[in-house]
Amino acid sequence: MGSLTGAVALVTGASRGVGKGVALGLAEAGATVYITGRTKEGSGTSLQSTCISAEELGGRCILIECDHANDSASEAAIALVTDTDGCIDLLVNSAWGGYENMVENDTFTFAQPFWEQPIWRWDAMFTTGLRATFVCSRSAAAHMVARQSGLIVNISSFAGKRYELNVMYGTVKSATDRLTADMALELAPHGVAAVSMYPGLVRTESVVASGFFDLANSESPQFIGRAIAHLFQDPKIQEKNGQVVVAAELAIEYGFTDVDGKQPAVLTA
């Protein structure tokens, strides 16, 4: 992997899960990584824990306590990055709601039919997920366009292309892909790119704790960070502008592996 020394990135929702893994993958490449989340301190799932791990890997990490359900807080996070470092080169929208309480009253409710789904899950996915992606992208894009460079990565899912677990999940991921594609059209003339990133099955805290998934062909959260680090350094990134990119396919294209030295098999839609 080439060096990301000098690159400034913001990863939203990085106190746990995919967001934490992305931050670690970018730090491993030497980037300055700003991370957001609601949990500043604690053990395991906290911004502080992510920062400690990121700096151990050689990156510079700055935590920002932020609830992305609040538009003003999202905008303030972008402003803090640009005011402090003078730029934002890479934005990874990983903040996400809807995985909270996947198991309720000993029942795995995430896979229930839509008429049995709790309404809070819809609100969590569309507010903390899709809306926050738009708000953060809107704020970051203004700075990237002014500098005529930058990359926005929106974490999405194969659920955007096929039915996967529940109706709400597919709906919000499809919307994320369309948002990305349309943003890319407007960004392209300014030298800025936007892509949707599809992980495979990721061994996040929630996925592992649920006990519901077969993890035989799963990916570490840091694998996604490695994929984004390589993508950011691709001199032909504009060829992927507006597209869905799959982390496992990028591993084959760029020749990198997961933390265990393996390349996960590519899932298809």
Secondary structure, DSSP 8 states (H G I E B T S, - for coil): ----TT-EEEESS-SSHHHHHHHHHHHHTT-EEEEEES--SSSSSSHHHHHHHHHHTT-EEEEEE--TTSHHHHHHHHHHHHHHHS---EEEE----S-TTSEETTEEGGGS-GGGS-HHHHHIIIIIIIIHHHHHHHHHHHHHHHHT-EEEEEE--GGGTS--S-HHHHHHHHHHHHHHHHHHHHHGGGTEEEEEEE--EE--HHHHHH--S--TTEE-HHHHHHHHHHHHT-TTGGGGTT-EEEHHHHHHHHT---TTS--------
